[in-house]
Amino acid sequence: MARFPATAAVAATGLIGGYATARFSGRREWGGAVLAAAGATAAVRWGRRSGAPAAAGLTALYLAAFGGSHPLAKKIGAWPAVLTVAGVVAAASALTTGD
């Protein structure tokens, strides 16, 4: 039976997919919807897997990564910034939850 993707992948997909959706559709609100849906899914999974404190911390990191990608993009470019913060969140998720 196929296993649902790891929560780290869900979180990274939310950041990358949210940016890609906004960028290529020209609709920032659609990108925000992708970001929010993946973030909410990841938060629920983090909570189930590692408890509320870990979920709160990882959710805060997810939101900080989204916000931090904007000034980082001015220094290294948009795609490199998004990929960097997605990697940080994915690594933190994997280290915290083990999946």
Secondary structure, 3 states (H helix, E strand, C coil): CCCCCCHHHHHHHHHHHHHHHHHHHCCHHHHHHHHHHHHHHHHHHHHHHHCHHHHHHHHHHHHHHHHHHHHHHHHHCHHHHHHHHHHHHHHHHHHHHCC
